[in-house]
Amino acid sequence: MGIIGKTLRFVGGLALGAGVGAAAAMLLAPQSGEMSTTQLQARVDEILTAGRRASRARESELYAAWEAEMGDAGDTKAKRPANADADDDEVARQREKARTAAQHSQDQAREKAQKELEQAQDEAQKHLDKARAELEKAEKAEKS
């Protein structure tokens, strides 16, 4: 069996294990199905919202880089000097400028996404702590 076959078997086993684990977790969860569904839906909504934000930010970055590239290239052609080597150098400088601007925007978007991820993790931890406190409270009430 080749490496591809082994990899596919591993991935298949991993997916099967994840599915069985998820099903067991849902069946054995200490909360009602309605509460689990609500929490799962809220988490999925958070993930989708973060994905949409990141998509819009990346789209804006790419559009800005494209405009910078096209605008600078158009200006270069309009002001084209007689010396072709000077033109090539100017175009190269402007392309590098556009790449630098795009990289800067990408870095800012990455930092923003990281902050949003950290906020989402903090919020998830708060929800987890609250759920643990409620579970402990319920366990104490059962013992009484």
PLY file of the C-alpha trace (Angstrom):
ply
format ascii 1.0
element vertex 144
property float x
property float y
property float z
element edge 143
property int vertex1
property int vertex2
end_header
0.00 0.00 0.00
1.42 3.34 -1.05
1.76 6.46 1.01
-1.40 7.93 -0.54
-3.43 4.89 0.48
-2.07 5.02 4.01
-2.79 8.71 4.22
-6.36 8.23 3.00
-6.92 5.43 5.53
-5.55 7.60 8.31
-7.71 10.58 7.32
-10.76 8.32 7.02
-10.10 6.86 10.46
-9.57 10.31 11.88
-12.87 11.55 10.42
-14.71 8.46 11.68
-13.22 8.90 15.15
-14.14 12.58 15.22
-17.70 11.77 14.17
-18.09 9.05 16.82
-16.56 11.35 19.44
-18.88 14.20 18.52
-21.92 11.91 18.66
-20.87 10.54 22.05
-20.26 14.04 23.38
-23.72 15.16 22.28
-25.38 12.10 23.84
-23.46 12.34 27.11
-23.49 16.13 27.50
-24.56 17.31 30.99
-26.95 19.85 29.48
-30.13 19.62 27.50
-30.09 19.15 23.74
-31.74 22.51 23.31
-28.98 24.27 25.25
-26.28 22.37 23.32
-27.93 23.27 20.03
-28.13 26.92 21.05
-24.46 26.99 22.04
-23.38 25.22 18.87
-25.43 27.59 16.72
-23.95 30.61 18.52
-20.42 29.29 17.96
-21.10 28.58 14.28
-22.52 32.10 13.89
-19.38 33.57 15.51
-17.14 31.59 13.17
-19.14 32.58 10.09
-19.14 36.24 11.14
-15.37 36.19 11.68
-14.92 34.52 8.29
-17.07 37.13 6.56
-15.14 39.96 8.23
-11.82 38.44 7.21
-13.10 37.91 3.67
-14.26 41.53 3.37
-10.98 42.81 4.80
-8.92 40.70 2.41
-11.09 41.74 -0.53
-10.58 45.41 0.37
-6.82 44.88 0.66
-6.59 43.17 -2.70
-8.74 45.82 -4.34
-6.59 48.59 -2.86
-3.41 46.86 -4.03
-4.89 46.39 -7.49
-5.93 50.05 -7.67
-2.48 51.12 -6.53
-0.87 48.86 -9.12
-3.15 49.98 -11.93
-3.15 53.66 -10.94
0.62 53.80 -10.60
1.15 51.90 -13.85
-1.21 54.27 -15.68
0.59 57.32 -14.29
3.93 55.87 -15.32
2.79 55.35 -18.89
1.41 58.90 -19.07
4.68 60.42 -17.77
6.93 58.02 -19.67
10.42 59.50 -20.13
12.53 58.91 -23.21
14.86 56.53 -21.37
13.37 52.97 -21.26
15.62 51.84 -18.38
14.34 54.69 -16.22
10.77 53.58 -17.04
11.51 50.03 -15.96
13.05 51.24 -12.70
10.07 53.48 -11.99
7.60 50.66 -12.67
9.62 48.34 -10.44
9.63 50.94 -7.63
5.90 51.48 -7.94
5.21 47.73 -7.93
7.33 47.35 -4.85
5.46 50.24 -3.25
2.13 48.53 -4.02
3.42 45.20 -2.67
4.60 46.90 0.50
1.22 48.59 0.96
-0.59 45.31 0.36
1.70 43.51 2.84
1.10 46.24 5.43
-2.65 45.94 4.97
-2.41 42.16 5.21
-0.40 42.43 8.43
-3.01 44.79 9.90
-5.82 42.42 8.92
-3.91 39.51 10.44
-3.46 41.43 13.70
-7.14 42.39 13.74
-8.17 38.79 13.10
-5.85 37.62 15.89
-7.41 40.12 18.30
-10.91 38.98 17.31
-9.86 35.37 17.80
-8.51 36.14 21.25
-11.73 37.96 22.14
-13.78 35.01 20.93
-11.60 32.64 22.97
-12.01 34.83 26.05
-15.77 34.88 25.55
-15.84 31.12 25.07
-13.81 30.67 28.26
-16.29 32.89 30.15
-19.17 30.77 28.85
-17.31 27.62 29.84
-16.64 28.96 33.34
-20.29 29.94 33.68
-21.41 26.50 32.53
-19.03 24.83 35.01
-20.38 27.00 37.82
-23.95 26.08 36.89
-22.98 22.42 36.72
-21.40 22.57 40.17
-24.48 24.34 41.49
-26.72 21.64 40.02
-24.53 18.88 41.47
-24.69 20.49 44.91
-28.47 20.76 44.61
-28.67 17.05 43.70
-26.59 16.07 46.72
-28.81 18.07 49.05
0 1
1 2
2 3
3 4
4 5
5 6
6 7
7 8
8 9
9 10
10 11
11 12
12 13
13 14
14 15
15 16
16 17
17 18
18 19
19 20
20 21
21 22
22 23
23 24
24 25
25 26
26 27
27 28
28 29
29 30
30 31
31 32
32 33
33 34
34 35
35 36
36 37
37 38
38 39
39 40
40 41
41 42
42 43
43 44
44 45
45 46
46 47
47 48
48 49
49 50
50 51
51 52
52 53
53 54
54 55
55 56
56 57
57 58
58 59
59 60
60 61
61 62
62 63
63 64
64 65
65 66
66 67
67 68
68 69
69 70
70 71
71 72
72 73
73 74
74 75
75 76
76 77
77 78
78 79
79 80
80 81
81 82
82 83
83 84
84 85
85 86
86 87
87 88
88 89
89 90
90 91
91 92
92 93
93 94
94 95
95 96
96 97
97 98
98 99
99 100
100 101
101 102
102 103
103 104
104 105
105 106
106 107
107 108
108 109
109 110
110 111
111 112
112 113
113 114
114 115
115 116
116 117
117 118
118 119
119 120
120 121
121 122
122 123
123 124
124 125
125 126
126 127
127 128
128 129
129 130
130 131
131 132
132 133
133 134
134 135
135 136
136 137
137 138
138 139
139 140
140 141
141 142
142 143
